[in-house]
Amino acid sequence: AALCRSGLPSVLLVQALGGAAGFLLSHPPVRPLSASGLALRSQPAALCSERRNLLRSTLSPWNQEGCGRQGSTRVGLSSARHTQMSSLNVADSLATLRGETLSLLSGQGTKDKLVLIMGNEASDLDSIVCAIVLALGMSTGTLDARLSLDPGSYVVAPVLNIPSSELALRQDAVFLMKRHDIPASNLLFFPELPQEALRARIKEGSLQLILVDHNNLGVEQQWLAEAVSGIIDHHEDSGMHAGVPLRVMDPAAGSCASLVAQVLLGEKEARREEESVMD
């Protein structure tokens, strides 16, 4: 119920709370999935049935009234400046963010800043979901104040930290995308971003990078370090980027997705309280 009222994309937020994400991470499909259900490893029939039922029960809230419809999940965006996206489904919203990002990096966009949400180089399901959920959540303006962003002045987009050709190797992610009609062509992959344009934006201070599911860039990506403005992670703290305005670290958390959900929902509750005091 809280997710339905939050104004955030309910499909991905339910996923972010760790139910289906945790299940799929623990038991990734090892061969193509069919309409009859998950293709599980060789397990006793009762256990396979139990896991299928668990997945179905986890996904069931997505079909309830107010939480979107299976196959055409609506993105509930609360900010007036993003009402034009409210009639789009998650797949179309991701395609829009991808297009705006590439346009901005090619010098054709009209926004001042670019905010990229990037997971780790393993790009497991937790990492991918976190990047998508946080980007869609930020598109409502949820973290504008915390990150000193002017409403309407920036483009925010999730970035998968792998080549597009490697997505097929992550069958749990492939399953989730197919389940919600999100084609890979709607996603943004780090290798396709023009490095020259990113470096230019870092130099002029118009690029912000938020790391999810990791808190230190790999050796080959250290050139991006100056742009890091936020971290949300559940791994051991490396101590890097200690002074960024958004830094949520909890090694005791079972997944990064749970921390992302807490940040987004927590910020919304804080804003409601501020508005009620002002009233």
Solvent accessible surface area in square Angstrom, and as a share of the most:
residue,aa,sasa,rsa
1,A,97,0.75
2,A,58,0.45
3,L,19,0.09
4,C,49,0.29
5,R,168,0.61
6,S,4,0.03
7,G,17,0.16
8,L,6,0.03
9,P,1,0.01
10,S,7,0.05
11,V,1,0.01
12,L,2,0.01
13,L,0,0.00
14,V,18,0.10
15,Q,0,0.00
16,A,0,0.00
17,L,89,0.44
18,G,21,0.20
19,G,38,0.36
20,A,0,0.00
21,A,1,0.01
22,G,31,0.30
23,F,12,0.05
24,L,1,0.00
25,L,62,0.31
26,S,74,0.48
27,H,48,0.22
28,P,40,0.25
29,P,5,0.03
30,V,77,0.44
31,R,129,0.47
32,P,114,0.72
33,L,49,0.24
34,S,71,0.46
35,A,119,0.92
36,S,92,0.59
37,G,22,0.22
38,L,8,0.04
39,A,14,0.11
40,L,15,0.07
41,R,112,0.41
42,S,122,0.79
43,Q,64,0.29
44,P,91,0.57
45,A,87,0.67
46,A,81,0.63
47,L,56,0.28
48,C,13,0.08
49,S,49,0.32
50,E,109,0.49
51,R,40,0.14
52,R,74,0.27
53,N,82,0.42
54,L,94,0.47
55,L,10,0.05
56,R,128,0.47
57,S,66,0.43
58,T,24,0.14
59,L,13,0.06
60,S,50,0.32
61,P,41,0.26
62,W,3,0.01
63,N,76,0.39
64,Q,103,0.46
65,E,176,0.79
66,G,60,0.57
67,C,11,0.06
68,G,17,0.16
69,R,144,0.53
70,Q,103,0.46
71,G,34,0.33
72,S,31,0.20
73,T,8,0.05
74,R,108,0.40
75,V,1,0.01
76,G,37,0.36
77,L,16,0.08
78,S,71,0.46
79,S,22,0.14
80,A,87,0.67
81,R,64,0.23
82,H,22,0.10
83,T,76,0.44
84,Q,124,0.55
85,M,10,0.04
86,S,46,0.29
87,S,78,0.50
88,L,53,0.26
89,N,39,0.20
90,V,5,0.03
91,A,7,0.06
92,D,65,0.34
93,S,0,0.00
94,L,3,0.02
95,A,37,0.29
96,T,46,0.27
97,L,6,0.03
98,R,60,0.22
99,G,38,0.36
100,E,68,0.30
101,T,0,0.00
102,L,53,0.26
103,S,39,0.25
104,L,8,0.04
105,L,13,0.07
106,S,71,0.46
107,G,68,0.65
108,Q,140,0.62
109,G,32,0.31
110,T,129,0.75
111,K,70,0.30
112,D,99,0.51
113,K,62,0.26
114,L,0,0.00
115,V,0,0.00
116,L,4,0.02
117,I,0,0.00
118,M,2,0.01
119,G,3,0.03
120,N,20,0.10
121,E,91,0.41
122,A,62,0.48
123,S,1,0.01
124,D,52,0.27
125,L,0,0.00
126,D,6,0.03
127,S,1,0.01
128,I,3,0.01
129,V,0,0.00
130,C,0,0.00
131,A,1,0.00
132,I,0,0.00
133,V,0,0.00
134,L,0,0.00
135,A,0,0.00
136,L,0,0.00
137,G,0,0.00
138,M,0,0.00
139,S,1,0.01
140,T,1,0.01
141,G,11,0.11
142,T,5,0.03
143,L,1,0.00
144,D,13,0.07
145,A,98,0.76
146,R,90,0.33
147,L,5,0.02
148,S,92,0.59
149,L,8,0.04
150,D,100,0.52
151,P,95,0.60
152,G,31,0.30
153,S,22,0.14
154,Y,8,0.03
155,V,5,0.03
156,V,5,0.03
157,A,0,0.00
158,P,6,0.04
159,V,0,0.00
160,L,3,0.02
161,N,11,0.06
162,I,5,0.02
163,P,53,0.33
164,S,67,0.43
165,S,91,0.59
166,E,60,0.27
167,L,11,0.06
168,A,64,0.50
169,L,137,0.68
170,R,46,0.17
171,Q,56,0.25
172,D,15,0.08
173,A,0,0.00
174,V,25,0.14
175,F,28,0.12
176,L,4,0.02
177,M,8,0.04
178,K,148,0.63
179,R,57,0.21
180,H,16,0.07
181,D,85,0.44
182,I,9,0.05
183,P,65,0.41
184,A,49,0.38
185,S,82,0.53
186,N,20,0.10
187,L,2,0.01
188,L,4,0.02
189,F,7,0.03
190,F,20,0.08
191,P,78,0.49
192,E,68,0.30
193,L,6,0.03
194,P,57,0.36
195,Q,88,0.39
196,E,150,0.67
197,A,22,0.17
198,L,1,0.00
199,R,118,0.43
200,A,54,0.42
201,R,30,0.11
202,I,20,0.10
203,K,184,0.78
204,E,119,0.53
205,G,49,0.47
206,S,11,0.07
207,L,8,0.04
208,Q,24,0.11
209,L,3,0.01
210,I,0,0.00
211,L,0,0.00
212,V,0,0.00
213,D,2,0.01
214,H,22,0.10
215,N,8,0.04
216,N,61,0.31
217,L,6,0.03
218,G,19,0.18
219,V,141,0.81
220,E,151,0.68
221,Q,11,0.05
222,Q,72,0.32
223,W,53,0.19
224,L,3,0.01
225,A,28,0.22
226,E,143,0.64
227,A,8,0.06
228,V,12,0.07
229,S,14,0.09
230,G,0,0.00
231,I,0,0.00
232,I,0,0.00
233,D,0,0.00
234,H,35,0.16
235,H,80,0.36
236,E,147,0.66
237,D,61,0.32
238,S,60,0.39
239,G,47,0.45
240,M,77,0.35
241,H,34,0.15
242,A,77,0.60
243,G,80,0.77
244,V,23,0.14
245,P,76,0.48
246,L,0,0.00
247,R,61,0.22
248,V,32,0.19
249,M,40,0.18
250,D,55,0.28
251,P,86,0.54
252,A,96,0.74
253,A,19,0.15
254,G,79,0.76
255,S,19,0.12
256,C,0,0.00
257,A,0,0.00
258,S,26,0.17
259,L,4,0.02
260,V,0,0.00
261,A,1,0.01
262,Q,116,0.52
263,V,13,0.07
264,L,0,0.00
265,L,39,0.20
266,G,38,0.37
267,E,32,0.14
268,K,13,0.05
269,E,91,0.41
270,A,44,0.34
271,R,84,0.31
272,R,103,0.38
273,E,113,0.51
274,E,110,0.49
275,E,98,0.44
276,S,73,0.47
277,V,126,0.73
278,M,163,0.73
279,D,155,0.80
